[in-house]
Amino acid sequence: WLFFGLIWWFIAYCRGDLDHLEDHAWTPCVNNLNGFVSAFLFSIETETTIGYGHRVITDKCPEGIVLLLLQAILGSMVNAFMVGCMFVKISQPNKRAETLVFSSHAVVSLRDDRLCLMFRVGDLRDSHIVEASIRAKLIKSKQTQEGEFIPLDQTDLSVGFETGDDRLFLVSPLIISHEIDERSPFWDVSRHQLEKDDFEIVVILEGMVEATGMTCQARSSYLADEVLWGHRFTPLLSLEEG
């Protein structure tokens, strides 16, 4: 508004409109434009299409008509850009995803006499994440039997998709477990090999924000040195009478 107001004032100054304010025989570029403040107000009225009717452009000013078209087009683009920015900011609840926290380490230990890879996830807010689901992927270099090298091969780690355990009711911190069985990519990996191996486990938690119904996603990952063999997580909850 200030920029275009300055241009409207500059046009009036160059044409001599400011020197003929009381001359009724003179046709200015913009009627009733008598200084920078009125040029600024005309700029606002033009871009917001208010049109009070007191200040109006005349047909004797071709440079003013070109500037009017330019400001109208640019104003529409700025409005569309601002609406888009506001929509994107509202539709992506990044702050909500920041309150979904993951444990800094993953552990490998026995649970019900089965070797499992486990990590913990928790929600810091009182409002719930609706339809929360979690998945995990192992990212690791791989060479096929034909000799093809795949630098970033992605393999799904089962965290309960078959049984529905991947759908979470996240009212308290939960330990997510991946059973290391014959179908697991860690089935042939020993403790010594795990410590010197090069891989990354990416975990993705998705769900809808209860208040807005918008989808949010939180991600974390565990490198090889962040997976501890033979450890367990400290219990966070305890039961007391009453």
SERO-4910 file (N, C-alpha, C, O; in steps of 0.05 Angstrom, whole numbers):
BEGIN
 pado doro    nc1    nc2    nc3   cac1   cac2   cac3    cc1    cc2    cc3    oc1    oc2    oc3
  Trp    A     17    -24      0      0      0      0     17     25      0     12     44    -15
  Leu    A     38     25     17     56     48     18     71     51     -9     75     74    -18
  Phe    A     80     29    -20     95     30    -45     78     41    -67     87     59    -82
  Phe    A     54     31    -71     37     41    -92     27     69    -86     23     85   -104
  Gly    A     22     75    -61     15    102    -54     36    122    -62     30    144    -71
  Leu    A     62    114    -58     84    132    -66     84    135    -96     90    157   -106
  Ile    A     78    114   -112     77    117   -141     54    135   -150     58    151   -168
  Trp    A     31    132   -137      8    149   -144     15    179   -138      8    196   -154
  Trp    A     28    183   -116     36    211   -110     57    221   -130     56    244   -138
  Phe    A     76    203   -138     97    211   -157     85    218   -184     94    237   -197
  Ile    A     64    203   -193     51    209   -218     38    236   -217     40    253   -235
  Ala    A     24    241   -194     10    267   -191     30    290   -190     25    312   -201
  Tyr    A     53    285   -178     74    305   -176     86    311   -203     90    335   -210
  Cys    A     92    291   -219    104    294   -245     85    308   -265     93    323   -282
  Arg    A     59    302   -263     40    313   -281     32    342   -273     20    356   -289
  Gly    A     40    351   -249     33    378   -240      6    380   -227     -5    402   -224
  Asp    A     -6    356   -220    -33    357   -208    -32    371   -181    -52    384   -173
  Leu    A    -10    369   -166     -8    382   -140     -6    412   -142    -11    426   -122
  Asp    A      1    422   -166      3    451   -169    -23    463   -179    -26    488   -181
  His    A    -43    446   -186    -68    456   -197    -92    446   -180   -112    437   -191
  Leu    A    -88    446   -154   -109    435   -136   -135    451   -137   -157    440   -136
  Glu    A   -132    477   -140   -156    495   -140   -165    502   -169   -184    517   -172
  Asp    A   -152    491   -189   -158    497   -216   -179    476   -226   -173    453   -231
  His    A   -204    485   -229   -225    467   -237   -224    460   -266   -237    440   -275
  Ala    A   -210    475   -282   -207    469   -310   -186    447   -316   -184    436   -338
  Trp    A   -170    441   -295   -148    421   -298   -159    393   -292   -174    389   -273
  Thr    A   -152    374   -309   -161    346   -305   -138    330   -293   -119    324   -308
  Pro    A   -139    324   -268   -117    309   -256   -118    279   -262   -137    270   -274
  Cys    A    -97    265   -254    -97    236   -258   -117    223   -239   -132    205   -247
  Val    A   -118    232   -214   -136    222   -194   -150    246   -182   -137    264   -171
  Asn    A   -176    247   -183   -191    269   -171   -188    269   -141   -187    248   -128
  Asn    A   -185    293   -129   -184    297   -100   -159    284    -88   -159    276    -65
  Leu    A   -138    282   -103   -112    272    -92    -95    297    -88    -85    309   -107
  Asn    A    -91    305    -63    -77    330    -57    -52    326    -41    -41    346    -30
  Gly    A    -42    302    -38    -17    297    -23    -12    268    -20    -26    251    -30
  Phe    A     10    262     -5     17    234     -2     -3    218     14     -8    195      8
  Val    A    -15    230     35    -35    216     52    -59    208     35    -68    185     37
  Ser    A    -69    226     18    -92    219      1    -83    198    -20   -100    181    -28
  Ala    A    -58    199    -30    -49    179    -48    -47    151    -35    -54    131    -47
  Phe    A    -39    151     -9    -38    126      6    -66    115     10    -70     91      7
  Leu    A    -85    132     16   -113    123     20   -124    113     -7   -139     93     -7
  Phe    A   -117    126    -29   -127    116    -55   -114     89    -62   -128     72    -74
  Ser    A    -89     85    -54    -76     59    -58    -91     37    -43    -95     15    -53
  Ile    A    -99     43    -18   -114     23     -2   -141     17    -14   -149     -6    -16
  Glu    A   -155     39    -23   -181     35    -35   -180     19    -61   -197      3    -67
  Thr    A   -158     23    -76   -155      9   -101   -150    -21    -96   -162    -38   -109
  Glu    A   -131    -27    -78   -123    -55    -75   -145    -71    -60   -148    -95    -65
  Thr    A   -159    -58    -42   -180    -73    -27   -208    -70    -40   -228    -80    -30
  Thr    A   -209    -56    -63   -234    -52    -78   -256    -40    -61   -279    -48    -63
  Ile    A   -248    -21    -44   -268     -8    -27   -284     12    -43   -309     11    -44
  Gly    A   -271     31    -55   -284     50    -73   -304     68    -59   -328     66    -62
  Tyr    A   -294     87    -43   -311    106    -29   -324    126    -48   -345    137    -42
  Gly    A   -311    131    -71   -322    149    -91   -311    177    -90   -316    192   -109
  His    A   -297    184    -69   -287    212    -67   -262    215    -85   -260    235    -99
  Arg    A   -244    196    -84   -221    196   -101   -225    175   -123   -230    152   -117
  Val    A   -222    184   -148   -227    166   -171   -208    174   -193   -202    197   -198
  Ile    A   -199    153   -208   -181    158   -230   -196    169   -254   -219    161   -258
  Thr    A   -183    186   -270   -196    197   -294   -185    183   -319   -166    168   -318
  Asp    A   -198    189   -342   -190    176   -367   -168    192   -382   -162    185   -404
  Lys    A   -157    213   -369   -136    229   -382   -109    221   -372    -89    236   -376
  Cys    A   -107    198   -360    -81    190   -347    -75    161   -355    -81    143   -340
  Pro    A    -62    156   -378    -56    128   -386    -37    114   -368    -40     90   -363
  Glu    A    -17    129   -357      1    116   -338    -13    108   -313     -6     88   -300
  Gly    A    -33    123   -304    -49    115   -281    -66     91   -286    -69     74   -268
  Ile    A    -76     88   -311    -92     64   -317    -74     39   -317    -83     18   -307
  Val    A    -50     41   -328    -31     18   -327    -24     11   -298    -24    -12   -290
  Leu    A    -19     32   -281    -13     27   -253    -37     14   -239    -34     -3   -221
  Leu    A    -61     23   -246    -85     12   -233    -88    -18   -240    -94    -34   -222
  Leu    A    -83    -25   -265    -84    -54   -272    -63    -70   -258    -68    -92   -248
  Leu    A    -39    -58   -257    -17    -72   -243    -22    -77   -214    -18    -98   -203
  Gln    A    -33    -56   -200    -39    -59   -172    -62    -78   -167    -61    -93   -147
  Ala    A    -81    -78   -185   -104    -97   -182    -95   -126   -184   -103   -143   -169
  Ile    A    -77   -131   -204    -68   -159   -209    -49   -167   -186    -52   -189   -175
  Leu    A    -30   -149   -178    -12   -156   -157    -27   -159   -130    -19   -176   -114
  Gly    A    -47   -142   -125    -62   -144   -101    -77   -171    -99    -78   -183    -77
  Ser    A    -88   -180   -121   -101   -206   -121    -82   -229   -115    -88   -248   -101
  Met    A    -57   -227   -126    -37   -247   -121    -28   -247    -92    -25   -268    -80
  Val    A    -25   -223    -80    -17   -222    -52    -39   -233    -34    -33   -247    -15
  Asn    A    -64   -227    -40    -86   -238    -24    -87   -268    -26    -91   -281     -5
  Ala    A    -84   -279    -50    -84   -308    -53    -61   -321    -38    -64   -342    -26
  Phe    A    -38   -308    -39    -14   -318    -26    -18   -319      5    -11   -338     18
  Met    A    -30   -297     16    -34   -296     45    -55   -316     54    -52   -328     75
  Val    A    -76   -319     38    -96   -339     45    -84   -367     44    -90   -384     61
  Gly    A    -67   -372     24    -54   -398     22    -36   -404     46    -35   -426     56
  Cys    A    -21   -383     54     -3   -386     77    -19   -392    102    -11   -409    118
  Met    A    -41   -378    106    -57   -383    130    -69   -411    130    -71   -424    150
  Phe    A    -78   -420    106    -90   -446    104    -70   -468    110    -76   -487    124
  Val    A    -46   -465     98    -25   -485    103    -17   -486    133    -13   -507    144
  Lys    A    -15   -462    145     -8   -461    173    -29   -474    191    -22   -488    211
  Ile    A    -54   -471    184    -76   -483    200    -78   -512    194    -83   -528    213
  Ser    A    -75   -520    170    -80   -548    162    -57   -567    170    -61   -591    168
  Gln    A    -34   -557    178    -12   -574    186     -6   -570    216      8   -551    223
  Pro    A    -18   -586    233    -14   -582    262     13   -591    272     16   -612    285
  Asn    A     34   -575    264     61   -583    272     66   -582    302     80   -599    313
  Lys    A     53   -563    315     57   -561    344     46   -586    358     57   -595    379
  Arg    A     24   -598    348     13   -622    360     32   -645    357     35   -661    375
  Ala    A     45   -647    334     64   -669    329     88   -667    347    101   -688    354
  Glu    A     96   -643    356    119   -640    373    114   -651    401    133   -657    415
  Thr    A     89   -655    409     83   -666    435     80   -696    435     75   -708    456
  Leu    A     85   -708    412     87   -738    410    116   -745    411    131   -739    393
  Val    A    125   -757    433    154   -761    438    160   -791    437    144   -808    444
  Phe    A    184   -797    428    195   -824    426    218   -827    445    232   -807    451
  Ser    A    223   -851    453    247   -857    470    272   -851    453    272   -855    429
  Ser    A    293   -843    467    318   -837    453    333   -862    444    350   -860    426
  His    A    326   -885    455    339   -910    447    318   -931    442    296   -930    453
  Ala    A    324   -951    426    309   -975    424    324   -997    437    349   -996    440
  Val    A    310  -1018    446    323  -1040    461    316  -1066    448    295  -1069    435
  Val    A    333  -1086    452    328  -1114    443    330  -1131    468    352  -1133    480
  Ser    A    308  -1144    475    308  -1161    499    285  -1181    496    269  -1180    477
  Leu    A    284  -1199    516    263  -1220    515    237  -1208    527    238  -1194    547
  Arg    A    215  -1215    515    189  -1209    526    171  -1233    520    167  -1241    497
  Asp    A    161  -1245    542    146  -1270    540    162  -1291    525    151  -1306    508
  Asp    A    187  -1293    532    206  -1313    521    210  -1311    491    217  -1330    478
  Arg    A    205  -1287    480    210  -1281    452    227  -1257    449    223  -1237    463
  Leu    A    247  -1258    432    265  -1236    428    251  -1214    412    240  -1219    391
  Cys    A    251  -1190    423    236  -1168    411    253  -1143    410    270  -1138    427
  Leu    A    249  -1127    389    260  -1100    386    238  -1081    395    216  -1082    385
  Met    A    244  -1064    415    223  -1047    427    232  -1018    429    256  -1012    432
  Phe    A    213  -1000    426    217   -972    432    191   -961    444    170   -974    444
  Arg    A    194   -938    456    171   -927    472    162   -901    459    178   -885    449
  Val    A    135   -896    460    124   -872    450    103   -862    470     89   -878    483
  Gly    A    101   -835    472     82   -824    492     71   -797    481     83   -784    464
  Asp    A     48   -789    492     35   -764    485     36   -746    510     28   -754    532
  Leu    A     46   -721    506     49   -702    528     24   -686    534     23   -673    554
  Arg    A      4   -687    516    -20   -671    520    -43   -688    531    -43   -712    529
  Asp    A    -62   -674    544    -86   -687    554   -105   -695    532   -118   -716    534
  Ser    A   -106   -679    511   -124   -686    488   -113   -710    473    -88   -713    471
  His    A   -130   -728    464   -121   -753    452   -117   -750    422   -127   -732    409
  Ile    A   -100   -768    412    -96   -771    383   -116   -794    374   -114   -816    384
  Val    A   -134   -787    356   -154   -806    348   -144   -823    325   -129   -812    307
  Glu    A   -151   -848    324   -143   -867    303   -112   -867    300   -102   -866    277
  Ala    A    -98   -867    322    -69   -867    320    -59   -895    310    -68   -915    319
  Ser    A    -40   -894    292    -27   -918    282      2   -913    279     11   -891    275
  Ile    A     18   -935    281     47   -933    280     58   -953    261     47   -975    258
  Arg    A     79   -946    248     93   -965    230    123   -959    232    132   -938    240
  Ala    A    139   -979    224    168   -977    226    180   -989    201    170  -1008    189
  Lys    A    202   -976    193    217   -985    169    246   -987    175    257   -970    189
  Leu    A    259  -1008    164    287  -1011    166    300  -1001    140    293  -1011    118
  Ile    A    318   -982    142    332   -971    119    361   -980    120    375   -974    139
  Lys    A    368   -995     99    395  -1007    100    403  -1013     71    387  -1019     54
  Ser    A    429  -1013     66    439  -1020     40    436  -1050     35    437  -1066     54
  Lys    A    431  -1057     10    425  -1084      3    437  -1091    -24    437  -1074    -42
  Gln    A    446  -1116    -27    455  -1126    -53    438  -1150    -60    437  -1170    -45
  Thr    A    426  -1149    -84    408  -1171    -92    424  -1195   -101    449  -1193   -104
  Gln    A    411  -1217   -106    424  -1241   -116    436  -1238   -143    454  -1252   -151
  Glu    A    424  -1218   -158    435  -1213   -185    459  -1194   -185    470  -1188   -206
  Gly    A    466  -1184   -162    489  -1166   -159    481  -1137   -160    499  -1120   -160
  Glu    A    455  -1130   -160    447  -1102   -160    450  -1091   -132    441  -1103   -113
  Phe    A    462  -1067   -130    466  -1054   -104    444  -1033   -100    441  -1015   -116
  Ile    A    429  -1035    -78    408  -1016    -71    418  -1001    -46    419  -1013    -24
  Pro    A    425   -975    -48    438   -961    -25    419   -956     -2    427   -956     21
  Leu    A    393   -951     -8    374   -944     13    349   -962     10    327   -952      3
  Asp    A    353   -987     15    330  -1006     13    313  -1003     38    323  -1002     61
  Gln    A    286  -1003     34    267  -1000     56    252  -1026     60    241  -1038     42
  Thr    A    252  -1035     85    239  -1060     92    220  -1055    116    228  -1042    136
  Asp    A    195  -1064    114    176  -1060    135    183  -1077    159    190  -1101    156
  Leu    A    181  -1065    183    184  -1080    208    156  -1083    220    142  -1064    225
  Ser    A    148  -1108    224    121  -1113    234    119  -1104    263    134  -1114    281
  Val    A    100  -1086    268     95  -1077    296     66  -1083    304     54  -1069    320
  Gly    A     55  -1104    292     28  -1113    299      7  -1108    279    -16  -1105    285
  Phe    A     15  -1105    253     -5  -1100    232    -24  -1123    229    -48  -1119    225
  Glu    A    -14  -1148    231    -32  -1171    228    -52  -1174    251    -74  -1183    247
  Thr    A    -44  -1166    275    -61  -1169    298    -76  -1144    306    -93  -1144    324
  Gly    A    -70  -1121    293    -82  -1096    300    -69  -1081    322    -79  -1060    331
  Asp    A    -46  -1091    331    -31  -1078    353    -18  -1052    344     -9  -1036    360
  Asp    A    -17  -1047    318     -5  -1022    308    -25   -999    311    -16   -976    308
  Arg    A    -50  -1004    318    -69   -982    324    -68   -977    354    -74   -995    370
  Leu    A    -62   -953    361    -55   -946    389    -78   -931    402    -90   -914    389
  Phe    A    -82   -936    427    -99   -920    445    -80   -906    463    -73   -916    485
  Leu    A    -71   -882    455    -48   -869    467    -56   -851    490    -54   -827    488
  Val    A    -65   -864    512    -71   -848    536    -48   -849    556    -48   -833    575
  Ser    A    -30   -867    553     -6   -869    570     17   -878    552     13   -889    531
  Pro    A     42   -874    561     65   -883    545     64   -913    539     58   -929    557
  Leu    A     68   -920    514     66   -948    505     93   -958    495    108   -942    483
  Ile    A     98   -983    499    122   -996    488    113  -1011    462     97  -1029    464
  Ile    A    124  -1003    440    118  -1015    414    139  -1038    410    163  -1033    413
  Ser    A    129  -1061    402    146  -1085    401    146  -1097    373    125  -1099    360
  His    A    170  -1103    364    173  -1118    338    186  -1145    345    209  -1146    354
  Glu    A    172  -1166    340    182  -1193    347    202  -1201    325    196  -1200    301
  Ile    A    226  -1210    335    247  -1219    317    243  -1249    312    253  -1266    326
  Asp    A    228  -1255    291    222  -1283    283    234  -1287    255    250  -1271    245
  Glu    A    226  -1310    243    237  -1317    216    231  -1296    195    246  -1294    176
  Arg    A    209  -1280    198    202  -1260    178    216  -1234    183    214  -1216    166
  Ser    A    229  -1231    206    242  -1205    212    269  -1203    198    283  -1222    196
  Pro    A    276  -1179    189    303  -1175    177    325  -1177    197    349  -1179    189
  Phe    A    319  -1178    223    340  -1181    244    343  -1210    253    357  -1215    272
  Trp    A    330  -1229    239    331  -1257    247    359  -1268    247    366  -1284    264
  Asp    A    375  -1261    227    402  -1272    224    423  -1254    236    447  -1258    232
  Val    A    415  -1233    251    434  -1213    261    441  -1220    290    423  -1222    307
  Ser    A    466  -1223    296    475  -1228    324    479  -1202    338    479  -1180    326
  Arg    A    484  -1203    364    490  -1179    379    515  -1165    369    516  -1141    366
  His    A    536  -1181    364    561  -1169    355    558  -1156    327    569  -1135    322
  Gln    A    542  -1169    309    538  -1158    283    520  -1133    284    524  -1114    269
  Leu    A    501  -1133    303    484  -1110    306    499  -1085    315    493  -1062    306
  Glu    A    520  -1088    331    535  -1065    341    552  -1052    320    558  -1029    321
  Lys    A    561  -1067    299    578  -1056    278    563  -1053    252    575  -1045    232
  Asp    A    538  -1059    252    522  -1057    227    515  -1027    222    517  -1011    240
  Asp    A    507  -1021    197    500   -994    189    471   -994    179    466  -1004    157
  Phe    A    453   -984    195    425   -983    187    411   -961    203    423   -949    221
  Glu    A    386   -956    196    370   -937    210    341   -947    211    330   -956    191
  Ile    A    329   -946    234    301   -954    237    284   -928    240    288   -913    258
  Val    A    266   -924    221    249   -900    221    221   -908    230    209   -927    219
  Val    A    211   -895    251    185   -900    261    167   -876    256    176   -853    259
  Ile    A    142   -881    248    123   -860    240     97   -865    254     85   -886    253
  Leu    A     89   -844    269     63   -845    283     44   -825    270     51   -802    267
  Glu    A     21   -835    262      1   -818    249    -25   -820    264    -32   -840    276
  Gly    A    -40   -798    263    -67   -798    276    -80   -771    271    -69   -753    259
  Met    A   -105   -768    281   -120   -744    278   -122   -729    304   -125   -741    325
  Val    A   -119   -703    303   -121   -686    326   -150   -685    335   -168   -681    319
  Glu    A   -155   -691    360   -182   -693    370   -198   -668    367   -222   -668    361
  Ala    A   -186   -645    371   -200   -619    371   -208   -610    343   -229   -599    339
  Thr    A   -190   -615    323   -194   -605    296   -201   -626    275   -211   -620    254
  Gly    A   -194   -651    281   -199   -672    261   -178   -673    239   -181   -688    220
  Met    A   -156   -657    242   -135   -656    222   -114   -677    228   -109   -684    251
  Thr    A   -102   -688    206    -82   -709    209    -55   -697    216    -46   -677    205
  Cys    A    -41   -709    235    -14   -701    242      4   -726    241     -5   -748    244
  Gln    A     29   -721    238     49   -743    235     74   -735    251     84   -713    249
  Ala    A     83   -754    267    108   -751    282    127   -773    274    119   -796    271
  Arg    A    152   -766    271    172   -786    263    197   -785    281    203   -765    293
  Ser    A    209   -808    282    235   -810    297    251   -833    283    240   -847    266
  Ser    A    275   -836    292    292   -857    280    313   -866    300    319   -852    319
  Tyr    A    323   -890    295    343   -902    313    366   -913    295    361   -930    277
  Leu    A    390   -903    300    413   -913    287    423   -939    301    412   -947    321
  Ala    A    443   -951    289    453   -976    300    464   -973    328    460   -990    345
  Asp    A    477   -950    334    488   -946    361    467   -937    381    473   -934    405
  Glu    A    442   -933    372    420   -925    390    402   -949    396    381   -945    409
  Val    A    410   -973    387    395   -997    394    411  -1013    414    434  -1022    408
  Leu    A    401  -1016    439    415  -1028    461    406  -1057    464    382  -1062    467
  Trp    A    426  -1075    464    420  -1104    467    419  -1111    496    436  -1104    512
  Gly    A    398  -1126    504    396  -1136    531    386  -1115    551    390  -1119    575
  His    A    374  -1093    543    363  -1073    560    333  -1074    561    320  -1085    543
  Arg    A    321  -1062    582    292  -1059    583    286  -1030    590    304  -1016    600
  Phe    A    262  -1022    585    253   -995    593    244   -995    622    232  -1014    632
  Thr    A    251   -973    635    242   -969    663    212   -965    663    201   -949    648
  Pro    A    197   -980    680    168   -975    682    161   -947    690    173   -935    708
  Leu    A    141   -935    676    132   -908    682    107   -907    698    102   -887    711
  Leu    A     92   -928    699     67   -929    713     68   -949    735     81   -970    733
  Ser    A     54   -943    757     52   -962    779     24   -961    790     11   -940    789
  Leu    A     14   -983    801    -13   -985    813    -11   -981    843      6   -993    856
  Glu    A    -30   -965    853    -32   -962    882    -61   -965    890    -79   -962    874
  Glu    A    -65   -972    915    -92   -976    925   -107   -949    924    -97   -928    932
  Gly    A   -132   -950    914   -148   -926    912   -143   -911    887   -155   -890    882
***
